[in-house]
Amino acid sequence: MPSMLDGCTPWPEEFVDRYWAAGHWRGNTLDNLLRGWALQYGPRTALVHGATRLTYAQLNRRVDRMAAGFRLRGLRAGQRVVVQLPNVPEFVITVFALMRAGAVPVLCPLSSRGSEVPRLVQVTQAVGYVGPSTYQGFDHTAMAADIAARGPFLRRVFTWEAPGEETPYGGLTTDPSGCQYSPLGSIDAPPEPALAQSADEVAFFLRSEATNATDARAAAAGTPLLVPRTHNDYTYQARAAAELVSLTEDDVYLAALPADGAFAFGGPGIVGTLSVGGCVVLVEGPDPAVCLPVIERERVTVTTVGPAVARRWLDARPAVRADLSSLRLVQVSGEAPLPRATAERIGPAWGCRLQQVFGMAEGFLTLTRPGDPAEAVLTTQGRPLSPDDEVRVVGADGRDVPDGEPGELLVRGPYTLRGYYRAPDHNARSFTGDGYFHTGVLARRAADGGLVVTGHLADDRVR
């Protein structure tokens, strides 16, 4: 098996063999899968954003040409590129194009600013940055220029122009530090032959969300915790989640949560929907005044929201009048079960099923099932996605606690990381000797095997 990117922790060989034998890992890269989806679903609509509509064939062609354009501008296999874009088609095109060019996207929340992004560039040694010129009043290009002037890594900046944003940035320029600036829309070249790539390699990086004191201390010290997601593990996660919620080519998924996050991108999210030939509708925020009319107009069938957004959408009616009868499933992702009163409102208000889910950038995902009793759907966050997810709930002494008692959630499996990127000291604290990940999440097992997340660990292991 080829070695992973330097600074990443591979799965032990016995687990690799197990996940291949089970059919979880299948050896295809995400960008190559897109080629197959384009052949299978070519004329179907893949992406919608406002008045913009792209078919699968158009999406794949744009990815092909942008990948060649990136390579023409000097990006090479294995190099890291920070991607900081809102939920627009360019986000999906860019991420797939970078992977097709052999580069490794580092997905960065749009809310990250001048203190966080430079650290991300430093840790990953990112040579490229893709972001808006300016967005909602913040000058991302000026931020990138400051990073380039202060460090040796960033040398390519690709700027996306948000409609309506006034920007002084135009064509190709180079600053005194040697950093080159190009409009993202100009990154276009005749497609090249496909690169030979391994599905064992890192497809992209996600940023960890601080869930315990260890993570919080690392973030406070200025060290971003990065989760390497391989093609094998992520395609499995998205495919398995799509199967679990019975996604088909007739489904329309609304990406209302940030596309750079664990749920909207692959839980099943954007990748899972594209894998079955469905349609992905992108909106740049969860405002009910925007989202509810979009659900009506595009006949959205599936979406994912957080508990607070679910309440906002419920409370917005009847002020925001919209026909939501197309909805069949709403996933609610949170660090604790929905308040029961809110959970009970969703079905009657929207005429759809509720699915409670819990997950993290690190990979582990639980979901309630379509056939679960109502009580389980209302009060738990479901069972692990994979039959090969291994879960322990342990007390302060590290021993497993009886079902029903709270303890820290420890997990390992075919889509859960084995180590953060370039973080050996942190990894020594965050993983057991046999590879279980200390999530820092407090949970208990319900009688049906479902998990109920009850809080977060005040982690004393670093004191």
C-alpha positions in Angstrom: 0.0 0.0 0.0 1.4 3.4 -0.9 2.4 5.6 2.1 0.1 8.4 3.0 1.2 12.1 2.9 4.0 12.7 5.3 2.6 13.8 8.7 -0.5 11.5 8.4 -1.1 8.3 10.3 -2.2 5.3 8.1 -4.5 2.6 9.2 -2.7 -0.6 10.3 -2.4 -3.2 7.6 -4.8 -5.7 9.3 -7.5 -3.0 9.3 -6.8 -2.1 5.7 -7.3 -5.7 4.7 -10.5 -5.9 6.8 -12.1 -2.8 5.2 -11.2 -4.0 1.7 -12.5 -7.5 2.3 -15.8 -6.0 3.7 -16.2 -3.9 0.5 -16.1 -0.6 2.3 -13.0 0.5 0.5 -13.0 0.1 -3.3 -9.9 1.9 -4.6 -11.5 4.8 -6.5 -10.7 8.4 -6.1 -13.4 11.1 -5.7 -12.4 12.9 -8.8 -12.4 9.7 -10.8 -15.8 8.8 -9.5 -17.1 12.1 -10.8 -16.0 11.0 -14.3 -18.2 8.0 -13.9 -21.1 9.9 -12.5 -20.9 12.3 -15.5 -21.0 9.4 -17.9 -24.0 7.8 -16.1 -26.0 10.9 -15.4 -24.6 13.4 -18.0 -27.7 15.5 -18.8 -29.2 15.4 -15.3 -28.9 18.6 -13.2 -26.1 18.2 -10.7 -25.8 21.7 -9.1 -28.2 24.5 -8.6 -27.4 27.9 -7.1 -29.9 30.7 -7.7 -30.3 30.9 -11.5 -27.2 28.8 -12.2 -27.8 25.2 -13.1 -25.0 22.7 -14.1 -25.5 19.2 -15.5 -23.2 16.4 -14.5 -21.5 16.6 -17.9 -21.0 20.3 -17.5 -19.7 19.9 -13.9 -17.2 17.3 -15.0 -16.0 19.3 -17.9 -15.5 22.4 -15.7 -13.6 20.3 -13.2 -11.4 18.9 -16.1 -10.6 22.3 -17.4 -9.9 23.9 -14.1 -7.7 21.0 -13.0 -5.6 21.6 -16.2 -5.6 25.3 -15.5 -4.3 24.8 -11.9 -1.5 22.6 -13.2 -0.7 25.3 -15.9 -0.4 27.8 -13.0 2.2 25.6 -11.3 0.3 23.5 -8.8 1.8 20.0 -8.5 0.7 16.7 -7.0 0.7 16.5 -3.2 0.8 20.3 -2.7 -1.8 21.7 -0.3 -4.3 24.5 -1.2 -6.5 26.3 1.3 -10.1 26.6 0.0 -12.3 29.2 1.7 -15.5 29.6 -0.3 -19.2 29.9 0.4 -21.8 27.4 -0.8 -21.5 28.2 -4.5 -20.9 25.9 -7.5 -17.2 27.1 -7.5 -16.7 25.4 -4.2 -17.6 22.0 -5.6 -15.8 22.6 -8.9 -12.6 23.8 -7.1 -12.4 21.0 -4.6 -12.8 18.3 -7.3 -10.5 20.1 -9.7 -7.7 20.4 -7.1 -8.1 16.7 -6.4 -8.0 15.9 -10.1 -4.8 18.0 -10.4 -3.2 15.9 -7.7 -3.3 18.8 -5.1 -4.8 18.4 -1.7 -7.6 20.9 -0.7 -7.6 22.2 2.9 -11.2 23.0 3.5 -11.4 26.2 5.7 -14.6 27.7 7.2 -15.5 31.0 5.6 -15.7 32.5 9.1 -12.0 31.9 9.7 -10.1 35.2 9.6 -6.6 36.7 9.8 -5.4 34.9 12.9 -6.5 31.4 11.9 -5.8 31.2 8.1 -2.1 32.0 8.4 -1.7 29.2 10.9 -3.5 26.8 8.6 -1.1 27.8 5.7 1.9 27.3 8.0 0.9 23.9 9.3 0.0 22.5 5.9 2.7 24.5 4.0 0.0 25.4 1.6 1.3 26.9 -1.7 -2.2 28.0 -2.8 -5.3 29.8 -1.6 -8.7 29.9 -3.2 -11.2 32.4 -1.7 -13.4 35.4 -2.5 -11.8 38.7 -3.4 -14.1 40.2 -0.8 -17.1 38.7 0.9 -19.6 40.3 3.2 -17.3 43.2 3.8 -14.1 41.2 4.5 -11.1 41.5 2.1 -9.9 37.9 1.7 -7.4 38.8 -1.0 -5.7 41.4 1.3 -5.5 38.7 4.0 -3.9 36.2 1.5 -1.4 38.9 0.5 -0.4 39.5 4.1 0.1 35.8 4.6 2.2 35.6 1.4 4.4 38.6 2.6 5.0 37.0 6.0 5.9 33.4 5.0 7.7 31.3 2.5 4.8 29.0 1.4 1.9 30.8 -0.2 2.6 31.6 -3.9 -0.7 31.2 -5.7 -3.9 33.0 -4.9 -7.1 32.4 -6.9 -9.9 34.9 -6.3 -13.6 34.2 -6.7 -15.7 37.3 -7.4 -18.9 37.3 -5.3 -21.8 38.9 -7.3 -22.4 42.4 -6.1 -19.1 42.7 -4.2 -17.0 45.6 -5.4 -13.4 44.6 -5.8 -10.2 46.2 -7.0 -8.7 42.9 -8.1 -8.7 42.0 -11.7 -6.3 40.1 -14.0 -3.1 38.1 -13.3 -0.7 40.0 -11.1 2.4 39.2 -9.0 3.3 41.0 -5.8 6.8 41.8 -4.4 6.9 38.6 -2.5 6.5 36.6 -5.7 2.9 35.6 -5.0 0.8 35.3 -8.1 -2.9 36.4 -8.1 -5.4 35.1 -10.7 -9.2 35.3 -11.0 -10.6 31.8 -10.3 -12.7 32.1 -13.5 -9.6 32.4 -15.6 -8.2 29.0 -14.4 -9.1 27.1 -17.6 -7.1 25.0 -20.0 -7.6 22.0 -22.3 -8.0 18.8 -20.3 -4.9 16.7 -19.7 -4.6 12.9 -19.4 -5.7 11.7 -16.0 -3.1 11.5 -13.3 -2.4 8.1 -11.7 -3.5 8.5 -8.1 -4.1 6.1 -5.2 -7.3 6.0 -3.2 -5.2 5.4 -0.1 -3.9 8.9 -0.3 -5.4 12.0 1.4 -8.2 13.5 -0.7 -8.6 16.6 1.4 -8.3 18.0 4.9 -11.1 19.1 7.2 -10.7 21.3 10.2 -11.5 19.7 13.6 -14.1 21.4 15.7 -12.8 21.7 19.3 -14.9 19.3 21.4 -12.8 18.9 24.5 -10.2 20.6 26.6 -7.3 19.1 24.7 -8.6 20.4 21.4 -9.5 23.8 22.9 -6.0 24.2 24.3 -4.5 23.3 20.9 -6.7 25.9 19.2 -5.8 28.5 21.8 -2.1 27.8 21.2 -2.6 28.5 17.6 -2.3 25.0 16.3 -5.2 24.0 14.0 -6.1 20.3 14.3 -6.5 18.9 10.7 -8.2 15.8 9.8 -6.8 13.9 6.7 -9.7 12.2 4.8 -8.6 9.7 2.2 -10.5 8.9 -1.0 -11.2 5.4 0.3 -12.6 6.4 3.7 -14.6 9.4 2.5 -16.2 7.7 -0.5 -17.3 4.9 1.8 -18.8 7.3 4.3 -20.8 9.2 1.7 -21.9 6.1 -0.1 -23.0 4.3 3.1 -24.9 7.4 4.3 -26.6 7.7 0.9 -27.7 4.1 1.1 -28.9 4.5 4.7 -31.2 7.4 3.8 -32.3 5.7 0.5 -31.0 8.5 -1.7 -31.9 8.1 -5.4 -31.5 10.2 -8.6 -34.9 11.7 -7.9 -33.7 13.3 -4.6 -32.9 17.0 -4.3 -30.5 17.8 -1.5 -30.4 21.3 0.0 -26.9 22.3 1.3 -27.8 24.9 3.8 -25.0 24.2 6.3 -21.5 25.2 5.2 -20.2 22.9 2.4 -16.8 22.6 4.1 -18.3 20.8 7.1 -18.8 17.1 7.8 -22.5 16.9 7.2 -23.2 19.1 4.1 -20.2 17.6 2.2 -20.6 13.9 2.9 -23.1 12.8 5.4 -24.5 12.0 2.7 -24.6 15.6 1.7 -23.1 16.9 -1.6 -20.9 13.8 -2.4 -23.6 11.3 -1.4 -26.2 13.0 -3.6 -23.9 13.3 -6.6 -23.0 9.6 -6.2 -26.6 8.6 -7.0 -27.4 11.1 -9.7 -29.4 13.5 -7.5 -29.5 17.2 -7.6 -27.6 19.5 -5.1 -29.1 22.9 -4.3 -26.6 25.3 -2.8 -27.6 28.3 -0.6 -25.1 30.6 1.2 -26.7 30.4 4.6 -29.6 28.8 6.6 -31.9 31.9 6.7 -35.5 30.6 6.6 -36.5 33.6 4.4 -34.1 32.2 1.8 -34.2 28.5 2.3 -37.9 27.8 2.7 -38.8 29.4 -0.7 -35.9 27.5 -2.3 -37.3 24.2 -0.9 -40.6 25.0 -2.6 -39.1 26.2 -5.9 -36.6 23.3 -6.3 -38.8 20.6 -4.7 -36.1 19.8 -2.2 -36.5 16.3 -0.7 -33.6 16.1 1.8 -31.7 18.6 3.9 -29.5 18.9 7.0 -29.8 21.6 9.7 -28.7 22.1 13.2 -31.1 22.3 16.2 -31.1 26.1 16.3 -31.8 26.4 12.6 -34.6 23.8 12.8 -36.3 25.9 15.5 -35.8 29.1 13.3 -37.4 27.3 10.3 -40.3 26.1 12.4 -40.9 29.5 14.0 -40.6 31.3 10.6 -43.9 29.8 9.5 -46.4 31.2 8.6 -44.5 34.5 8.2 -42.5 32.8 5.4 -45.1 31.1 3.3 -43.7 28.2 1.3 -44.9 24.8 0.2 -42.6 22.2 1.9 -44.5 19.1 0.9 -41.6 17.9 -1.2 -39.5 17.2 1.9 -39.2 13.6 2.9 -36.3 13.7 5.3 -34.7 16.4 7.5 -31.5 15.5 9.2 -30.8 17.4 12.4 -27.2 17.3 13.5 -26.2 18.5 17.0 -24.0 17.8 19.9 -27.1 16.8 21.9 -30.5 15.4 21.0 -33.0 18.0 19.9 -35.3 19.2 22.7 -38.2 16.8 22.5 -40.7 19.6 22.0 -38.8 20.8 18.9 -38.4 17.2 17.6 -42.1 16.5 17.9 -43.0 19.6 15.8 -41.0 18.7 12.7 -43.1 15.8 11.3 -46.5 17.5 11.7 -45.2 20.9 10.5 -43.3 19.7 7.4 -44.9 16.4 6.6 -41.5 14.6 6.6 -39.4 12.2 8.7 -36.9 13.5 11.2 -33.5 11.9 11.4 -31.2 12.7 14.3 -27.5 12.5 13.5 -24.2 13.0 15.3 -20.9 13.2 13.6 -17.5 15.0 13.4 -14.9 15.9 10.9 -12.8 13.1 12.3 -15.2 10.7 10.7 -17.5 8.9 13.2 -21.2 9.2 12.3 -24.4 8.0 14.0 -27.9 8.2 12.5 -31.4 7.1 13.5 -32.8 4.7 11.0 -36.0 5.0 8.9 -37.5 2.0 10.7 -36.6 3.1 14.3 -39.5 3.5 16.8 -40.6 7.1 17.2 -39.2 7.2 20.7 -35.7 6.4 19.5 -35.9 9.1 16.8 -37.1 11.7 19.3 -34.6 10.9 22.0 -31.3 9.4 20.6 -28.9 10.2 17.8 -29.0 6.8 16.4 -26.5 4.0 15.8 -23.1 4.0 14.1 -23.2 4.2 10.3 -20.9 1.2 9.6 -21.1 -2.4 10.9 -17.3 -2.0 11.3 -17.6 1.0 13.6 -16.2 0.0 16.9 -17.5 2.0 19.9 -16.6 2.1 23.5 -18.1 4.2 26.3 -15.5 4.4 29.1 -15.3 5.9 32.6 -12.5 8.0 34.0 -10.5 4.8 34.7 -10.6 3.9 31.0 -12.9 0.9 31.6 -16.1 0.3 29.7 -19.2 1.5 31.6 -22.5 -0.4 31.6 -25.2 0.5 29.1 -27.2 3.5 30.2 -24.3 5.1 32.1 -22.5 8.1 30.7 -18.8 8.0 29.7 -16.4 9.2 27.1 -17.0 8.0 23.6 -14.1 6.1 22.0 -14.3 5.0 18.4 -12.4 3.5 15.5 -13.5 2.3 12.1 -13.2 2.5 8.3 -13.8 6.2 8.0 -12.5 7.5 11.4 -9.0 9.0 11.4 -6.0 7.4 13.0 -4.2 10.6 13.7 -4.4 14.4 13.2 -2.0 15.9 10.6 1.5 16.8 11.9 0.4 16.6 15.5 2.4 13.8 17.2 2.1 15.1 20.8 -1.7 15.6 20.4 -2.1 12.2 18.8 -0.3 10.6 21.7 -3.1 11.9 24.0 -6.0 11.5 21.6 -5.6 7.8 20.6 -5.3 4.6 22.6 -2.5 2.2 21.9 -4.9 0.1 19.8 -6.2 3.0 17.7 -9.4 4.1 19.4 -10.0 7.9 19.1 -10.8 9.8 22.3 -13.6 11.9 21.0 -13.9 14.0 24.1 -17.7 13.5 23.8 -19.7 12.2 26.8 -22.4 9.7 25.8 -24.5 6.8 27.0 -25.9 3.8 25.2 -29.7 3.6 25.0 -31.5 0.2 25.3 -31.7 -0.2 21.5 -28.0 0.5 21.1 -28.5 4.1 20.0 -26.2 6.7 21.4 -27.3 9.8 23.4 -24.7 12.5 23.5 -24.8 14.2 26.9 -21.9 16.7 26.9 -18.2 17.1 26.6 -15.3 15.8 28.7 -13.4 18.2 30.9 -10.1 16.7 29.8 -7.5 16.4 32.6 -5.1 14.2 30.5 -3.1 17.3 29.4 -2.6 18.8 32.9 
